[in-house]
Amino acid sequence: MKVKKVPQRKCVGCNEMKDKKELIRIVRSPEGEISLDLTGRKNGRGAYVCPNEECIIKAVKEKRLERALEKAISDEVYQKLVEDFKNGRQ
């Protein structure tokens, strides 16, 4: 019997490897737009973060998200990401 491997990704907040399904993907589209990717299927460069506020705040404060997405991120975009996160994950 073959055991299926579960894809692992690293959270940009806490730097822990976790199952891909446990994490939230934040994506930078080819047009440069940054958004939450709740489906995990959007085109573009993705970064993964744990679904808790501490990891998101750490990723923002230490500019880990900017490095992972290779794009400077404005405060407005950060605010929208945190709001989307709170609305989409409750």
CYANA upper distance limits for C-alpha pairs under 8 A (distance plus 0.5 A):
  6 VAL  CA     19 ASP  CA      7.06
  6 VAL  CA     20 LYS  CA      8.18
  7 PRO  CA     19 ASP  CA      6.50
  7 PRO  CA     20 LYS  CA      6.14
  8 GLN  CA     17 MET  CA      6.70
  8 GLN  CA     18 LYS  CA      5.92
  8 GLN  CA     19 ASP  CA      5.07
  8 GLN  CA     20 LYS  CA      5.60
  9 ARG  CA     17 MET  CA      5.97
  9 ARG  CA     18 LYS  CA      6.20
  9 ARG  CA     19 ASP  CA      6.82
  9 ARG  CA     20 LYS  CA      5.92
  9 ARG  CA     23 LEU  CA      8.39
  9 ARG  CA     48 TYR  CA      7.39
 10 LYS  CA     15 ASN  CA      6.16
 10 LYS  CA     16 GLU  CA      5.91
 10 LYS  CA     17 MET  CA      4.86
 10 LYS  CA     18 LYS  CA      6.79
 10 LYS  CA     48 TYR  CA      7.03
 10 LYS  CA     49 VAL  CA      8.12
 11 CYS  CA     15 ASN  CA      5.45
 11 CYS  CA     16 GLU  CA      6.12
 11 CYS  CA     17 MET  CA      7.05
 11 CYS  CA     18 LYS  CA      7.91
 11 CYS  CA     23 LEU  CA      7.80
 11 CYS  CA     47 ALA  CA      8.21
 11 CYS  CA     48 TYR  CA      5.63
 11 CYS  CA     49 VAL  CA      4.91
 11 CYS  CA     50 CYS  CA      6.39
 11 CYS  CA     55 CYS  CA      8.33
 12 VAL  CA     47 ALA  CA      7.46
 12 VAL  CA     48 TYR  CA      6.66
 12 VAL  CA     49 VAL  CA      6.07
 12 VAL  CA     55 CYS  CA      8.09
 12 VAL  CA     59 ALA  CA      6.30
 12 VAL  CA     64 ARG  CA      6.58
 12 VAL  CA     65 LEU  CA      7.06
 12 VAL  CA     68 ALA  CA      8.12
 13 GLY  CA     49 VAL  CA      6.59
 13 GLY  CA     50 CYS  CA      7.75
 13 GLY  CA     54 GLU  CA      8.22
 13 GLY  CA     55 CYS  CA      4.73
 13 GLY  CA     56 ILE  CA      6.49
 13 GLY  CA     57 ILE  CA      8.09
 13 GLY  CA     58 LYS  CA      5.77
 13 GLY  CA     59 ALA  CA      4.89
 13 GLY  CA     64 ARG  CA      7.73
 14 CYS  CA     50 CYS  CA      8.43
 14 CYS  CA     55 CYS  CA      6.35
 14 CYS  CA     58 LYS  CA      8.12
 14 CYS  CA     59 ALA  CA      8.48
 18 LYS  CA     22 GLU  CA      7.29
 18 LYS  CA     23 LEU  CA      7.84
 19 ASP  CA     23 LEU  CA      7.59
 22 GLU  CA     50 CYS  CA      7.59
 22 GLU  CA     51 PRO  CA      8.06
 23 LEU  CA     48 TYR  CA      6.45
 23 LEU  CA     49 VAL  CA      6.02
 23 LEU  CA     50 CYS  CA      5.37
 23 LEU  CA     51 PRO  CA      6.63
 24 ILE  CA     36 LEU  CA      7.98
 24 ILE  CA     37 ASP  CA      7.64
 24 ILE  CA     38 LEU  CA      7.09
 24 ILE  CA     48 TYR  CA      6.02
 24 ILE  CA     49 VAL  CA      5.84
 24 ILE  CA     50 CYS  CA      6.67
 24 ILE  CA     51 PRO  CA      6.69
 25 ARG  CA     36 LEU  CA      6.64
 25 ARG  CA     37 ASP  CA      5.70
 25 ARG  CA     38 LEU  CA      7.15
 25 ARG  CA     40 GLY  CA      6.79
 25 ARG  CA     46 GLY  CA      6.63
 25 ARG  CA     47 ALA  CA      6.14
 25 ARG  CA     48 TYR  CA      5.05
 25 ARG  CA     49 VAL  CA      7.04
 26 ILE  CA     34 ILE  CA      7.57
 26 ILE  CA     35 SER  CA      6.28
 26 ILE  CA     36 LEU  CA      5.07
 26 ILE  CA     37 ASP  CA      6.07
 26 ILE  CA     46 GLY  CA      6.03
 26 ILE  CA     47 ALA  CA      5.75
 26 ILE  CA     48 TYR  CA      6.65
 26 ILE  CA     49 VAL  CA      8.15
 27 VAL  CA     34 ILE  CA      6.12
 27 VAL  CA     35 SER  CA      6.10
 27 VAL  CA     36 LEU  CA      6.75
 27 VAL  CA     37 ASP  CA      6.71
 27 VAL  CA     42 LYS  CA      7.79
 27 VAL  CA     43 ASN  CA      8.24
 27 VAL  CA     44 GLY  CA      6.51
 27 VAL  CA     45 ARG  CA      6.01
 27 VAL  CA     46 GLY  CA      4.77
 27 VAL  CA     47 ALA  CA      6.85
 27 VAL  CA     69 LEU  CA      7.90
 28 ARG  CA     32 GLY  CA      6.09
 28 ARG  CA     33 GLU  CA      5.94
 28 ARG  CA     34 ILE  CA      4.97
 28 ARG  CA     35 SER  CA      7.26
 28 ARG  CA     44 GLY  CA      5.89
 28 ARG  CA     45 ARG  CA      5.73
 28 ARG  CA     46 GLY  CA      6.87
 28 ARG  CA     69 LEU  CA      6.79
 29 SER  CA     33 GLU  CA      5.76
 29 SER  CA     34 ILE  CA      6.95
 29 SER  CA     42 LYS  CA      8.24
 29 SER  CA     43 ASN  CA      6.51
 29 SER  CA     44 GLY  CA      4.85
 29 SER  CA     45 ARG  CA      7.14
 30 PRO  CA     43 ASN  CA      7.77
 30 PRO  CA     44 GLY  CA      6.02
 30 PRO  CA     45 ARG  CA      8.40
 32 GLY  CA     71 LYS  CA      8.45
 34 ILE  CA     77 VAL  CA      7.82
 35 SER  CA     81 LEU  CA      7.19
 36 LEU  CA     81 LEU  CA      7.18
 36 LEU  CA     84 ASP  CA      7.80
 36 LEU  CA     85 PHE  CA      8.11
 37 ASP  CA     41 ARG  CA      7.69
 37 ASP  CA     42 LYS  CA      6.86
 45 ARG  CA     69 LEU  CA      6.67
 46 GLY  CA     68 ALA  CA      8.15
 46 GLY  CA     69 LEU  CA      7.04
 47 ALA  CA     65 LEU  CA      7.49
 47 ALA  CA     68 ALA  CA      6.47
 47 ALA  CA     69 LEU  CA      6.99
 49 VAL  CA     55 CYS  CA      7.11
 49 VAL  CA     56 ILE  CA      7.08
 49 VAL  CA     59 ALA  CA      8.43
 50 CYS  CA     55 CYS  CA      6.52
 50 CYS  CA     56 ILE  CA      7.81
 51 PRO  CA     55 CYS  CA      8.10
 51 PRO  CA     56 ILE  CA      8.37
 51 PRO  CA     85 PHE  CA      8.46
 51 PRO  CA     89 ARG  CA      8.14
 52 ASN  CA     56 ILE  CA      7.22
 53 GLU  CA     57 ILE  CA      6.55
 54 GLU  CA     58 LYS  CA      6.59
 55 CYS  CA     59 ALA  CA      6.54
 56 ILE  CA     60 VAL  CA      6.69
 56 ILE  CA     82 VAL  CA      8.26
 57 ILE  CA     61 LYS  CA      6.44
 58 LYS  CA     62 GLU  CA      6.47
 58 LYS  CA     64 ARG  CA      8.44
 59 ALA  CA     63 LYS  CA      6.48
 59 ALA  CA     64 ARG  CA      5.39
 59 ALA  CA     65 LEU  CA      5.95
 60 VAL  CA     64 ARG  CA      6.92
 60 VAL  CA     65 LEU  CA      6.57
 60 VAL  CA     66 GLU  CA      8.31
 60 VAL  CA     78 TYR  CA      8.02
 63 LYS  CA     67 ARG  CA      6.99
 64 ARG  CA     68 ALA  CA      6.64
 65 LEU  CA     69 LEU  CA      6.58
 66 GLU  CA     70 GLU  CA      6.16
 66 GLU  CA     71 LYS  CA      5.87
 66 GLU  CA     72 ALA  CA      6.00
 66 GLU  CA     73 ILE  CA      6.69
 67 ARG  CA     71 LYS  CA      7.42
 73 ILE  CA     77 VAL  CA      6.96
 73 ILE  CA     78 TYR  CA      7.53
 74 SER  CA     78 TYR  CA      6.99
 75 ASP  CA     79 GLN  CA      6.65
 76 GLU  CA     80 LYS  CA      6.73
 77 VAL  CA     81 LEU  CA      6.65
 78 TYR  CA     82 VAL  CA      6.74
 79 GLN  CA     83 GLU  CA      6.66
 80 LYS  CA     84 ASP  CA      6.46
 81 LEU  CA     85 PHE  CA      6.46
 82 VAL  CA     86 LYS  CA      6.69
 83 GLU  CA     87 ASN  CA      6.61
 84 ASP  CA     88 GLY  CA      6.23
 85 PHE  CA     89 ARG  CA      6.31
 86 LYS  CA     90 GLN  CA      6.74
